[in-house]
Amino acid sequence: MVPPQYYLLLSAAVFCIGIFGLLTRRNALLFLMSVELMLNAANINLVAFSYYWGNVTGQTFTLFTLALAAAEVAVGLGIILVLYRNFDGVDVTNATTMRW
């Protein structure tokens, strides 16, 4: 049996990589990838604690989180397509002129 500390360490590392990508990148696609990393880190925690406590509640929440992530990607890709059509690129610093 793998101790839960290893899962928590892995989850913390993946979450920190996601935060780093979110704070340092200017590409909208990399923003989406970083948010997905952060959501997957939360999923690792949920599944690890679910296994540790012996119930399926964490796994159920993980399924809902995966559905939320899929919806987030669909909306995010739509926004990225509009950004690319209007500004000929996916740099998020150009989107400040995209107002009403």
Secondary structure, DSSP 8 states (H G I E B T S, - for coil): ---HHHHHHHHHHHHHHHHHHHHH--BHHHHHHHHHHHHHHHHHHHHHHHHHHT-SHHHHHHHHHHHHHHHHHHHHHHHHHHHHHHHSS-BGGGGGG---
